Every structure is written in structure tokens, then in C-alpha cells.
């Protein structure tokens, strides 16, 4: 089980790292690459077109500003591509969000929230759970753990207020 994460700049790493943490928690190997759709287009082409042969099952692409990275990758592979719009401009990531979500018909990119790396990692696990049945129970346990954490926080807050 392997997911590739590609980001347009190494400065995106702190915002992308939560996806790696989630994937690691589920026992999924990650390949992390820095490449730009605009500055290193040949590298992006090779990365995307050879991903399946490297055992990649899902690609997560994080980019800011014009954010063409996910769309360019989707054009070169039939693997599922998940886009993470990065808040890197004075437009607070709205430009990135709109660039990723407005893909032309036929070349889809699943789009997460601005800086939504954690959900990108979870969504990649969900996609892979169709093939890797062991992930189904892990996802159910993950959701139970989240529910328990919410309940614990509610009790703590209630205790503070009483």
C-alpha cells in the first residue's frame, strides 16, 4: 500500500505533513516529492506517468497560488488524485481552491479544504479501503477514537463550567 504526496514547494511541508502522519498511522507507505507544474514540468510528467509502476495507488498533490499541480498530474495518470489547496498568497488560498476544484470535465481532482492535508490522508485511506479490506476496520476504529475524544472534551468542559 503506497501513496505519493507531491508538493509544489518545500515550504508547503508543514501544511502537508499531517497527511503523512495519517497515512503512517494506517500503515501506508508514502513517497514525498517536491516538484512544480510550472518550474519542473518534465519532472512532474515523469512522476505522474510512472506512479502506477512504482506501486502508487493514490496521489495527493498540494499547491498554492495557481495550483495547477494536481490537474497536470491527473492529466498524466489514471490514478486517483487528491488536491490540497495551500494558503500561500494574499488571497488566503482561495485562488488555490478555485484552481483545483474547477478542473475540466474528464480530468477530475478530488479537492480538500484549504490546507486540508489531514482529510486528504484520510480520503486516500478511504479510497484504498476498497482494495485493502484491512483498512475498513482501521477506519472504523479511527472514527470511534475521534468520537471518544469529542466526548472526553465535552466532559472536561462540563467539569470546568460546573
RALIN-V407737 format. One record per residue. N is the residue number from 1. RES is the residue in one letter. PHI is phi in whole degrees, 0 to 359 (* if undefined). D_LAST is the distance of its C-alpha to the last C-alpha in whole Angstrom. Layout:
# RALIN-V407737
n=<N,N>
res=<RES,RES>
phi=<PHI,PHI>
d_last=<D_LAST,D_LAST>
This chain:
# RALIN-V407737
n=<1,2,3,4,5,6,7,8,9,10,11,12,13,14,15,16,17,18,19,20,21,22,23,24,25,26,27,28,29,30,31,32,33,34,35,36,37,38,39,40,41,42,43,44,45,46,47,48,49,50,51,52,53,54,55,56,57,58,59,60,61,62,63,64,65,66,67,68,69,70,71,72,73,74,75,76,77,78,79,80,81,82,83,84,85,86,87,88,89,90,91,92,93,94,95,96,97,98,99,100,101,102,103,104,105,106,107,108,109,110,111,112,113,114,115,116,117,118,119,120,121,122,123,124,125,126,127,128,129,130,131,132,133,134,135,136,137,138,139,140,141,142,143,144,145,146,147,148,149,150,151,152,153,154,155,156,157,158,159,160,161,162>
res=<X,X,X,X,X,X,X,X,X,X,X,X,X,X,X,X,X,X,X,X,X,X,X,X,X,X,X,X,X,X,X,X,X,X,X,X,X,X,X,X,X,X,X,X,X,X,X,X,X,X,X,X,X,X,X,X,X,X,X,X,X,X,X,X,X,X,X,X,X,X,X,X,X,X,X,X,X,X,X,X,X,X,X,X,X,X,X,X,X,X,X,X,X,X,X,X,X,X,X,X,X,X,X,X,X,X,X,X,X,X,X,X,X,X,X,X,X,X,X,X,X,X,X,X,X,X,X,X,X,X,X,X,X,X,X,X,X,X,X,X,X,X,X,X,X,X,X,X,X,X,X,X,X,X,X,X,X,X,X,X,X,X>
phi=<*,210,239,257,239,237,229,289,207,295,292,281,307,301,275,266,308,303,294,297,299,297,299,298,301,268,77,256,292,235,244,247,225,250,201,246,299,262,267,226,298,294,297,296,300,295,306,288,288,254,300,301,295,273,89,289,250,216,242,252,240,248,205,249,58,295,52,277,304,299,293,295,298,300,290,255,213,259,291,294,240,247,261,246,288,255,281,228,228,291,271,58,89,297,298,294,302,293,297,280,287,264,290,291,305,101,232,283,226,295,243,267,293,302,61,271,295,299,295,298,296,296,296,299,298,299,301,288,293,292,260,250,301,296,285,298,294,296,295,298,297,300,292,298,299,299,297,297,296,296,297,297,295,296,294,301,295,300,295,293,278,266>
d_last=<48,48,46,48,46,48,47,49,48,47,44,43,42,38,37,39,38,35,38,39,36,36,39,39,36,38,41,43,46,46,49,48,50,50,53,53,55,57,58,58,59,62,59,57,59,60,56,56,59,59,55,56,59,56,54,52,50,48,48,45,46,44,46,45,47,50,48,51,51,49,52,55,54,53,57,58,56,56,52,49,48,44,44,41,42,41,40,43,44,43,43,39,41,41,45,44,42,45,48,47,45,49,51,54,55,56,54,50,48,44,42,38,36,37,36,35,37,34,35,38,38,36,39,42,40,40,44,45,43,46,48,46,45,43,41,39,37,36,35,33,32,31,29,27,26,25,23,21,20,18,16,15,14,12,11,10,9,6,5,6,4,0>
